[in-house]
Structures are given as structure tokens and as C-alpha cells.
Amino acid sequence: MNPGTIINSLPRLSLIGGIIALVFGILILIFPKILNYLVGIFLILCGIAVLIARFVL
């Protein structure tokens, strides 16, 4: 595995994480009761992204 590949994919992953965080923040302001679900989904997506970056890239 080439370390440069992982480093080059970090800006893309951080952009996706930023967009997800922005959308979840807006949804929390509109529907405050879904906070637990959104945090759980966000953590699952972050974990999947890390696993993909570790094993695929």
C-alpha cells in the first residue's frame, strides 16, 4: 500500500465529513429529538470511511 494514496484521499474524506456534519447540524436545529440517531449514523459513517481508507486505499 502506498502511503501517498491515503494522504491524497484525506481532503476528500474531510470534505465529506464536513458536509455530513453541516447537514446533521441543520437537522438537529430543526428536529432536536433525532440527535441520538444522527450521532449514531455519523459515527457509523466515520468508522466505515476509516476502514475503507485502511483496507482498500
Beta strands, then each sheet from edge to edge (+ up, - down):
end
